[in-house]
Amino acid sequence: MSLRFDYSNSFLQDHEIQYMKPTLGKAHNMIHDGTGFGSEYTGWLDWTEKYDRVEYEKLKRVAAEIRDNAQVLLVIGIGGSYLGARAVIDALSSSFYNSLADVKRKTPQIIFVGNNLSTKYYNDVLGLIKDKEVYINVISKSGTTTESAVAFRIFREYLELNYGKEEAKKRIVATTDKAKGALRELAEKEGYESFIIPDEIGGRYSVLTAVGLLPIAVAGI
């Protein structure tokens, strides 16, 4: 005996769907024609077809370097800057990914910070990463988002105290605007490895850009 639950038509009747079809069709065409409000942020529609393959190869190289040298990757970001990667890692890895023994997980722990201002949380993270090999991926288009900026200052200082400023620079990867913003300026000044957040893709749709793909690749997915 088996039971099948299908909720696909629980909230709309057929006549309601038929009534909305013309409006839905118009909305669909506006999105794909780029004529609707906010169309300048719909680059995600065909992103997989036009993604820069050179950057993609660079991303795979950097992810491999982090996997080979780090025990922990701190992903600093808020909202869409981290939620996509976290969702994929949670869905496709063990529910207890970070708790697995290193020999079983075989990839670095992925710890998400910069999405709150809890001093207790930051103190707990500092205790967790003590005596471990650490890399940072800081993700922010502007570099001035309060939560992420505070977290980056805390953990960049941690790297500098433990590795020295020059080695710390090699352990920081910035994902940010291609040409402007505080984080782009800092990345250029300090020589951080960096990746681009496309102008035409908003944070919540950025999981298939370097925003999401780098942490996902480090997790071995």
NUGU-30698 format. One record per atom (N, C-alpha, C): x negated, y, z negated. Coordinates in pm, whole numbers, plus 32768, in hexadecimal, padded with zeros to 4 digits. Layout:
<nodes>
XYZ...
</nodes>
This chain:
<nodes>
7FAC7F8880008000800080007FA8807D80007FCD80E0804E7F80815C80527FDF81D380577FB0824180237FFC82BD80257FAF832680737FF4837080C57FB483D981147FFB845D80F97FAE84BE80CE7FE5854280B17FB985A3811E801785E081617FFB863F81CC803E86C481AB7FEA8726818C801F87A881668011881081D67FF087E2824E7FCF883F82BA8043889982E180BE886B82D0813188BE82F4818A88DE827B814C88E58208819A88F7818D81D48983817E819389E681BA81BA8A70819F81FE8AB6821381F88A7A828982358AB882FF828D8A54834882FF8A81837383578A3083C583328A438458835C89E584AC833A89EC853A836B8A6E857983E28A9B855584178B14859483C68B90856A838B8B8B84F383368BFA84C782B48BFC8516827D8B86852F82038B7C857E821B8BB0860B82898B87864782AA8BB486CE82BB8C4C86D382F78C83866B830E8D13866582898D5F866182268D27861E81A78D6D860C81458D55867E81628CF686D681038CD2873F80D48D498793812D8D9F87C480FE8E118814809D8E6B87C880BC8E85874A80658EDB86F97FDE8E9886E07FE28E1686C47F658DCD86AE7F118DC9872C7F528DB6879E7F0A8DB4881D7EC78E3A88397F108EA6881B7ED88F2B882F7E608F4187D47E6C8F1887567DFD8F2786F77D848ED687247D9D8E5D87537D318E0787847CE78E4A87F77D318E8088567CF38EC188CA7CA68F3D88A17CDB8F8A88437C95900388167C108FE087D57C0F8F7487887B928F4A87477B2A8F2487AF7B538ED388107AF48EA088727AD08F0788DD7B298F6788F57B0B8FD189567ABD904489177AB6904588937A6F90B0884E7AB8913488507B3D913088557B8C91AB885C7BD491CD87DA7BCC917687787C12918C86FA7BC191DE86977C03920C862F7BC1925885C57B57920085827ADF923585737A7391E985357A2D918985947A44919986177A0A913C867879719140867A793991AD864578A691B686427868915585DE78BC9113858E788990B2852D78B49023854B78CF900785C978FB8F8085EF788D8F32863778128F53861B77A38F0C865A779E8E79863677E28E5185CC77E48DC585A0782F8D6C860278828DA6865978D38D5486B3787E8CFC870E78138D35874577BE8CE887A1772D8CE58771771B8CF486ED76948D0086B7763E8C8586D476778C0F86CC76278B9586E175F28B8D876F76328BD287CC76058BCF885775968C33887375918C9E882575308D08884274C78D1B87D574C58CC2877374638CCF870773D58CCA873E73828D24871172F78D2D873D72AC8CAD871972888C5F878072478BDE876871BB8BED872E717A8C5D874D70F58C76871371028C88867C71668CD58652717B8CE785C271A48C64858171F18C1485C9721C8B93859271A48B38857871448B3685D470CB8AE585C0707B8B1B854B70748B9E853F70308BDD84CD70758BB7844B70F98BB7844C71468B9283D571268B0483A9711E8AA9840870FF8A1D83E670728A1283AC70158A6183E26F8C8A5F83AF6F868A9283206FC98B0283066FC88B3C827F700E8AE0821C707D8AA4824670C48A4681EE706B89D081CA7020899D822C6FC5892D82126F57895681B16F2489D081C16EBD8A0281656EF28A0980D66F6C8A3B80C66FA78A4480416FBE89B980076FF2895D8057700788D380276F8588937FFA6F1988AF80426E98887180246E5488AC7FA96E72892A7F8B6E2589707F246E73899C7EA96EF789977EB06F4989CA7E416F92895A7DF96FA4896E7D796FFF891A7D2B7086895D7D19708589E27D2771008A317D1771048A9E7D8171788AAD7DC271918B217E1871FD8B747DD571DB8BF07DB6723E8C4D7D82727C8C987DF772FD8C887E0A73468CCF7E74738B8D467E33735C8DBD7E5573908E377E1873F28E797E7874718E7F7E5274D58EBD7EA7755D8EB97E6375BA8F057E9976408F0A7E6076A78EFE7ED1771B8EC77EB277858EBB7F15775B8E627F8977758E93800277548E45807976C08E29808A766C8E70804175DC8E59804C75B08DD4801076078D987FBC75E18D167F8576508CAD7F8876CD8CD77F92773C8C797F8477418C107FF3771E8C37806D771E8BD780DB76BB8B6780C4763F8B8D80A375D88B28808975FE8AD0801376328B0E7FAB76598AC07F3576C88A5D7F5777298A887FA777988A307FCC776689B7801A770B89CE807976D6895F80CA768389008075762C8937802175D988E37FCB762E88937F6A769388D37F3076ED888D7ED47739881E7F1B776288387F9777B487D77FE077638760801376E78779803C769A87118080762986D6802C761F86FF7FB075B986C87F5775FE868E7EDB75AE86537E8575E386207E08762586907DB87690866F7D7376D286D17D1C767487007CAE760B86B27C9575AA86D27C2C752086E67C6A751E87267CE074A487397D2D7430876C7CD8744587D97C9173D888157C4473AF87C37BCB740587667BA173E787157B2B739D86957B4D739986727BCD735485F87BF572BE86047BDC727E85937BC171ED85927BB471AE85B97C39713A85FB7C3370F986297CAD70E185B77D1070BB85427CDD709B84D27D357116849E7D7D718B84B57D437207848A7D83723F84F67DDD723685737DB2726A85E27E02721085FE7E79718C85FC7E637125860C7ECB712386977F0B717086F17EDC7171877B7F0C717987D87E92715888577EA3715A88B17E3071E688C37DF471E988E37D75726689117D3A728C89957D7C730D89A97D96733E8A267DCF738F8A6D7D63735D8ADD7D3373A18B267CC873CD8BAE7CFE744E8BCB7CF074868C487D24748A8CB17CB6744B8D217CD174498D907C72746B8E117CBD747D8E7C7C70749A8EFC7CB0752C8F117CCC75828EB97C9776128ECA7CAC765A8EF47C2C760D8F157BC576468F4B7B4A75D98F9A7B0075FE8FD87A93759E90277A45758C8FEF79B875A38F6D79AA75998F2E792775078F1C78FE74E08F60789274578F50786274408EC3782D74A68E8677F674998DFC77C6747C8D9F783B74C38DB178A974AF8D5C791E741F8D6B795173F08DE6795C73688DFB798D73018DC0792D73188DCE78AD72BC8D95784A72BA8CFD785473308CC1786A73378C30787A72ED8C0378F772FA8C4F796372B38C2C79DF721D8C3679CB71EF8C9F798871608CAE796D712B8C39791C717A8C0A78BD71528B957870714F8B1778C571AD8B0C792171B68A95797771418A8B79D871158AFD7A0D70AD8AFA7A74701F8B017A3B70148B1179B96F908B19797B6F3D8A9E799E6EC18AB679C76E618A4C79E96E878A017A696EE38A387AB86F0689FA7B396ED58A537BAB6EC18A157C206E9B8A607C976F198AA17CD16F148B257CE16F8D8B717D026F7B8BC47D816FE08BC37DD56FEC8C1E7E47706E8C6D7E3770738CE07E7970EB8D357E77711B8D4E7F05719D8D447F1A71DD8D757F9472408DE17F6B721C8E5E7F8272738ECD7F5D72C48EF77FD773488EFD7FC773A28F14803873F68F90801E73E28FF6806F743190718061741D90C580DD748990F0811A747C91428193743F91CA81747469920581067437928A80E273C19284808273C492228029735D921A7FC3737F926B7F4873F492AA7F47741993007ED6749292CC7E8774C492567EA97531921B7E5C750192067DCC7549923B7D6C751892427CE274EF91BB7CAA754991597CAF752D90D77C7174B290957CB074AB90987D34743A90587D7973B890A37D6273C091287D62734891797D4E730E91647CC27364915C7C5E733691437BD572F490BA7BCB733590557C0372FE8FCE7BFD72788FC67C45726D90087CB871F090047D03717F90437CB4719A90B17C71713190F07C1F710290927BB17160904F7B71713E8FF47B0370E78F817B3471108F417BA070CB8EC77BCB70508EE47C20704C8F577C626FD08F7F7CA56F648F997C3C6F898FDC7BCF6F298FF37B636EFA8F6E7B286F568F0E7B1D6F308E897AEB6EC68E4B7B476EDC8E527BCA6E7A8E197C276DF48E607C1C6DF78EE47C146D7B8F317C0F6D2C8F137B8F6D718F007B216D2E8EE07AA36CF28E557AA56D338DF97AEB6D068D6E7AEB6CA68D4B7B5C6CAF8D937BCB6C5C8D707C3F6C008DE17C6C6C148E597C386BCE8ECD7C6C6C1C8F097CE06C068F897CFB6C578FCF7D5E6C478F977DEB6BCE8F737E116BB98F447E9A6BFA8EBD7EB26BEA8E617E566C298DDD7E656CC18DE97E5A6CF08E447E056D818E587DF66DC08E807E7B6D7A8ED57EC76DAF8F017F486DC88E8C7FA66D748E267F9D6D818DB27FF46DF78D597FCC6E2A8D6F7F556E978D1C7F216F1F8D627F276F238DD47F686F9F8E207F756FC98E26800770448DFF8021707E8E0780A870F68E6480A170F78EC980F571658F2A80F771BE8F12817072408F0E815972A28F0781C572F28F8781BF72E38FDB822673199063821C7331909F82A57351911F82A973699166832672EB9163837E730091648400728D9159845A723791D7845F726F924B843B722392C6844F7229932B83DE728D93228387729C938C832372C29352829B72C093AB823772E6938281B1726E937181557288937980D3721D9372807071D392EE8073721B927F808671D991FD8086718591EA810471B5921981777165921181F270E4926181E270EF92D981AA7079932C8195701692E78138704892AB80CD6FF19267806E6FB091ED80AE6FFE91A280FB6FC8912A813D6F57914E819C6F6991BB81E66F0091E782446E85921781F86E9C9261818D6E2D9297813F6DDB922980FC6E1F91C680C26DDB915E80756DB390E680CA6DE890DD81436DC5906E819A6E108FEE817B6E8A8FFA81456ED98F83812A6F038F4081AD6F0A8EBD81AC6F4D8E77821A6FDE8EA7821970168EBC8290709E8EF2829170F28EBB830471758EBF82EF71D68E97835372418F03835D728E8EFE83C972EC8F6A83E9737C8F4483C873C48FA2838C74558F9A8381748D8FE883F874D08FA7845675008FEC84CF7562905C84AE755990C984F975B3913A84E57645911484FA765C90B8855876E59099858177279029853176E78FFE84C477208F93847377278FBF83E177A08FBD83A977B38FE1831D77858F7282C1776D8F93824577378F3381E577868EB381D9780A8EBD81D5785C8E4581BE785B8DE6823578288E1482A778228DBF831E77928D98834177358DAF82E676A78DA8830776658D2282EA76B18CBC82C976748C3E829E76208BFE830C76408C14838B75F38BD983F775868C36842B756A8CA083E274F48CF283FB74898CC9839574198D0F839673AF8CF1833573DF8D0182A674478D51829174808D64820B74A18CDD81CB74E58C888216750B8C0581E274AC8B96820874758B9E828174278B2D82B573A48B15826A73638B7E823A72E48B6881F572F78B1A8173734E8B45811773638AF4809E73968A6780BE73EC8A5C8122742189D9814873B1897E8179735789B581CA72E7896781FE7287893F818E72718999812F721A897880BE72548905806D72D888FE8067731C889180207318880D806D72DD881180E472CE87968132734687718186739E87D1819D741787B781EC740187E1827D
</nodes>
